[in-house]
Amino acid sequence: MLSALSIVVRLAWDLVQWCGLALRQRESLEAEILFLRRQLALYRERGVKPRRVWRWKSRAGRPPIPKELRELIRRMAEDNPVWGQERIANELLLKLGLRVSPRTVAKYMPRPSAGRPRGGQRWSTFLRNHARGVIACDFLVAVTSTFRVLYVLVVIEHHTRRLIHFNVTAHPTAKWMRQQLREAVGREERYEYLLHDRDAIFSAELDESIRRLGLRVLKSPPRSPKANSICERVIGTIRTECLDWLIPLSEVHLRQTLKVWVTHYNRGRPHSALGPGVPDPPVHLSVPLPKSRHRLADFHSVQAKAILGGLHREYSLGRAQYKSAVLCGLDREFADHSRCSRFIRGVGT
């Protein structure tokens, strides 16, 4: 009813305006025509097309929001794929004080790709959320000095990046693989998922045996090594930090070498993804921070432990061997040799 009434009022107003134009004097019409001709001449002289000008002045819709806000909306939508337009608008209003309507948010949200609909969870997000219960396994190949091909199985824990098991064999079979997984999972930790690729050794019977161990099998997509990126990364680390620098003489030699390196990896090698941190740190690893950023604490020295014949070294703090030398070298109050000697004789050596 109201819409019909508003239409009638607008038609009546248009009729009144047409009547007013009919009653206008001829001089006023000629003056308006002269003004319009002058305006068109100026447009032609300056190369401006009136149609573009009026189209720009009479453009429809609200003015665009600032560029920074548009980029923020896109970033929030990409970082949180399960959020919709209402959630993003509420986040902007309640936490950032930016008042944007949900329809405007939907206008600037990125369009979902054809392979993944909006709202789907990323594979990396799933792995991070279940990192405490996910282990991954994969094989790498090593060649001995007699050109014998050996297969190395590694099993890594996602949450701590700890290598929980490894072994070497020349003929990997499903039976051998089943036994290795029993040894890896049969510990105090309880895992929920086992991630592996689609190698032929992971047969349906082996997956069924894995399920009997209380694990759910996660198979990475075909030709997608990034889906098992943590295990692929540790394999690359084994190559660049260990196997690329020596030639295994036999299966026993390779197993002993990897045993030393895995112990170093779990208990002595810093890992950037942990903060940095060590996957399985020893009890004495925590060191109190000294007062100075670039000087050791008093009565301490740096000790080095060779790994794999000096290929790597682990560094730690220890007590200085010569107490008198530490006192003389670090304490500024006793810089003079005679005063330092009297002090040492007083406290004892």
C-alpha positions in Angstrom: 0.0 0.0 0.0 2.8 2.4 0.9 4.8 1.6 -2.2 1.7 2.3 -4.4 1.1 5.6 -2.7 4.7 6.7 -3.1 4.5 5.9 -6.8 1.4 8.0 -7.2 3.1 10.9 -5.3 6.1 10.8 -7.6 4.0 10.7 -10.7 2.1 13.8 -9.5 5.3 15.6 -8.7 6.7 14.8 -12.2 3.5 16.2 -13.8 3.8 19.4 -11.8 7.4 19.8 -13.0 6.3 19.3 -16.7 3.6 21.9 -16.3 6.2 24.3 -14.8 8.4 23.8 -17.9 5.5 24.5 -20.2 4.8 27.8 -18.4 8.4 29.0 -18.4 9.3 32.1 -20.4 11.1 31.7 -23.7 14.0 33.9 -22.6 14.8 31.6 -19.6 14.8 28.6 -22.0 17.1 30.3 -24.4 19.5 31.3 -21.6 19.6 27.6 -20.3 20.3 26.4 -23.9 23.1 28.9 -24.3 24.6 27.8 -21.0 24.5 24.1 -22.1 26.1 24.9 -25.5 28.9 26.8 -23.7 29.5 23.8 -21.4 29.6 21.4 -24.3 32.1 23.6 -26.1 34.3 23.6 -23.0 34.1 19.8 -22.9 35.1 19.5 -26.5 37.9 21.9 -26.1 39.4 20.0 -23.2 38.8 16.6 -24.7 36.3 15.5 -22.0 33.3 13.3 -22.9 30.3 14.4 -20.9 28.9 10.9 -20.8 31.9 9.6 -18.8 31.7 12.5 -16.4 28.1 12.0 -15.6 28.5 8.3 -15.4 31.3 8.8 -12.8 29.3 11.3 -10.9 26.1 9.2 -10.9 27.8 5.9 -10.2 25.6 3.5 -8.1 26.4 1.9 -4.8 28.3 2.8 -1.7 31.8 4.2 -1.8 34.5 1.5 -1.5 36.0 0.8 1.9 39.8 1.7 2.5 42.4 -0.5 0.8 43.9 -1.6 4.2 40.4 -2.8 5.4 39.9 -4.8 2.1 43.3 -6.5 2.6 42.5 -7.3 6.2 39.2 -8.9 5.2 41.0 -11.1 2.6 43.7 -12.0 5.1 41.1 -13.0 7.7 39.2 -15.1 5.2 42.4 -16.9 4.0 43.7 -17.5 7.5 40.3 -18.8 8.7 38.7 -20.8 5.9 35.8 -22.0 8.1 34.7 -18.4 8.9 31.9 -16.8 7.0 30.9 -13.2 6.3 29.0 -12.8 9.6 31.9 -14.1 11.7 34.4 -11.8 10.1 32.1 -8.8 10.4 31.6 -9.6 14.1 35.3 -9.9 14.7 35.9 -6.5 13.0 33.2 -4.8 15.1 33.8 -6.4 18.5 37.6 -6.7 18.6 38.8 -4.0 16.2 36.0 -1.4 16.3 35.5 -1.5 12.5 31.8 -1.3 11.5 31.4 -3.3 8.2 28.3 -5.0 7.1 28.4 -8.7 6.3 27.4 -8.0 2.7 30.4 -5.7 2.3 32.6 -8.4 3.8 31.3 -11.0 1.4 32.0 -8.7 -1.5 35.7 -8.5 -0.7 36.2 -12.1 0.5 38.4 -14.1 -1.9 36.6 -16.6 -4.1 37.2 -20.3 -3.2 39.4 -22.3 -5.5 37.9 -25.0 -7.7 39.7 -27.8 -5.9 38.7 -26.8 -2.3 35.3 -25.4 -1.4 35.0 -22.6 1.1 34.9 -23.9 4.7 37.1 -26.9 4.1 39.9 -27.6 6.5 43.5 -27.5 5.3 45.6 -30.6 5.5 48.3 -28.7 7.5 45.6 -27.5 10.0 44.5 -31.1 10.6 48.0 -32.2 11.2 48.7 -29.3 13.7 45.5 -30.0 15.6 46.3 -33.7 15.9 50.1 -33.4 16.2 50.2 -35.1 19.6 48.6 -38.3 18.2 50.2 -38.4 14.7 53.2 -40.4 13.7 54.6 -40.7 10.2 56.8 -43.2 8.5 58.7 -43.4 5.2 61.7 -45.1 3.6 65.0 -43.8 2.3 67.6 -45.6 0.2 71.3 -45.9 1.0 74.0 -47.5 -1.1 77.0 -49.3 0.4 80.6 -49.3 -0.8 79.8 -52.6 -2.6 76.8 -51.0 -4.4 74.3 -52.9 -2.3 71.0 -51.1 -1.9 69.7 -50.8 1.7 66.3 -49.5 2.8 66.1 -47.4 6.0 62.7 -47.0 7.7 62.2 -43.9 9.9 59.2 -43.3 12.2 58.8 -39.7 13.5 56.4 -38.1 16.0 54.8 -35.0 14.7 54.4 -33.1 18.0 58.0 -33.4 19.3 59.7 -34.1 16.0 61.3 -37.1 17.8 62.5 -40.1 15.8 60.8 -42.9 17.8 62.1 -45.8 15.6 64.4 -46.7 12.7 65.8 -49.8 11.2 67.7 -51.0 8.1 67.0 -53.9 5.8 67.9 -55.0 2.3 64.5 -56.7 1.6 61.6 -54.8 3.1 58.4 -56.9 3.3 55.0 -56.4 4.8 55.9 -58.9 7.7 59.1 -57.0 8.5 57.2 -53.7 8.3 54.5 -55.0 10.7 57.2 -56.0 13.3 58.8 -52.5 13.1 55.6 -50.7 13.7 54.9 -53.0 16.7 58.2 -52.0 18.1 57.6 -48.3 17.4 54.0 -48.1 18.7 54.5 -50.5 21.6 55.6 -47.8 24.0 54.1 -45.7 26.7 52.9 -43.1 24.3 49.5 -43.5 22.7 49.1 -42.5 19.1 45.9 -42.2 17.0 47.1 -41.8 13.4 49.8 -43.2 11.2 50.6 -41.3 8.1 52.3 -43.0 5.2 52.4 -42.7 1.4 51.0 -45.1 -1.2 54.0 -47.3 -1.6 53.3 -50.9 -2.6 54.7 -52.2 0.7 51.7 -50.6 2.5 49.2 -53.2 1.4 45.7 -53.6 2.6 46.7 -56.5 4.9 49.4 -54.3 6.5 46.9 -51.4 7.0 44.5 -53.8 8.7 47.3 -54.9 11.0 48.0 -51.3 11.8 44.4 -50.8 12.7 44.6 -53.7 15.1 47.4 -51.8 16.9 44.8 -49.0 17.6 45.9 -46.6 14.9 44.0 -45.1 12.0 45.8 -45.1 8.7 46.2 -41.7 6.9 47.4 -42.1 3.3 48.9 -39.1 1.6 47.5 -38.2 -1.9 49.3 -39.6 -4.9 52.5 -37.7 -5.9 52.1 -35.4 -3.0 55.3 -35.5 -0.8 54.3 -32.3 0.9 51.4 -34.1 2.6 54.0 -36.0 4.6 56.4 -33.1 4.8 57.7 -33.7 8.3 58.9 -37.2 7.5 60.2 -36.0 4.1 62.1 -33.2 5.9 63.8 -35.5 8.4 64.8 -37.8 5.5 66.5 -34.8 3.8 68.2 -34.0 7.1 69.5 -37.5 7.4 71.0 -37.3 4.0 72.5 -33.8 4.3 73.9 -34.2 7.8 74.9 -37.9 7.8 74.7 -40.1 4.8 76.1 -37.5 2.3 79.3 -37.4 4.3 80.2 -41.1 4.6 79.9 -44.4 2.7 78.3 -47.3 4.6 80.4 -50.4 4.4 77.6 -52.8 5.3 74.2 -53.1 6.8 75.6 -53.3 10.3 77.8 -50.3 9.8 74.9 -48.2 8.5 72.7 -49.2 11.5 75.4 -48.3 14.0 76.0 -44.9 12.2 72.3 -44.1 12.2 72.0 -45.1 15.8 74.6 -42.5 16.8 73.1 -39.8 14.6 69.5 -40.5 15.8 70.6 -40.1 19.4 72.3 -36.8 18.4 69.1 -35.7 16.6 66.8 -36.5 19.5 68.9 -35.3 22.4 71.4 -32.7 21.1 70.3 -31.1 17.8 68.2 -27.9 18.0 65.1 -27.8 15.9 63.7 -24.5 14.7 60.1 -25.7 14.6 60.2 -26.3 18.4 61.0 -22.8 19.3 64.0 -23.6 18.9 64.2 -26.7 21.1 65.4 -30.3 21.2 63.0 -33.2 20.5 64.0 -35.3 23.5 66.1 -32.9 25.7 68.2 -34.3 28.5 67.6 -33.2 32.1 70.7 -30.9 32.3 69.9 -29.1 29.0 68.1 -26.1 30.6 70.7 -23.4 31.2 69.9 -20.3 33.3 70.5 -17.1 31.3 73.5 -15.1 32.4 73.4 -11.4 33.2 75.3 -10.5 30.1 74.1 -11.5 26.6 77.6 -12.1 25.2 79.6 -13.4 28.2 79.5 -16.8 30.0 78.6 -17.0 33.7 81.4 -17.1 36.2 83.3 -20.4 36.8 81.9 -21.9 33.5 83.5 -23.1 30.3 82.3 -24.5 27.0 82.7 -28.2 26.5 82.4 -30.0 23.1 81.5 -33.6 22.4 82.4 -35.1 19.0 79.6 -36.9 17.1 80.5 -39.4 14.3 84.2 -38.8 14.6 83.8 -35.0 14.6 81.3 -34.6 11.8 79.1 -32.9 14.4 79.7 -31.6 17.9 77.4 -31.0 20.9 78.3 -28.1 23.1 77.5 -27.7 26.8 78.5 -25.7 29.8 80.8 -27.1 32.4 82.9 -26.1 35.4 86.1 -24.4 34.5 89.1 -26.7 35.0 91.4 -24.0 36.5 89.6 -22.1 39.2 92.4 -19.6 39.7 92.5 -18.8 36.0 88.8 -18.2 35.9 88.9 -15.9 38.9 91.8 -13.9 37.4 90.3 -13.7 34.0 86.7 -12.9 34.7 86.6 -10.9 37.9 87.4 -7.3 37.2 87.9 -6.5 40.9 91.0 -8.6 41.0 92.6 -7.6 37.7 95.9 -7.0 39.3 97.9 -10.2 39.5 99.2 -9.7 43.0 95.7 -8.9 44.5 94.2 -11.9 42.6 96.9 -14.2 44.0 96.3 -13.0 47.6 92.5 -13.6 47.1 93.1 -17.1 45.8 95.3 -18.0 48.7 92.7 -16.6 51.1 89.8 -18.7 49.7 91.9 -21.8 48.8 92.5 -23.4 45.5 
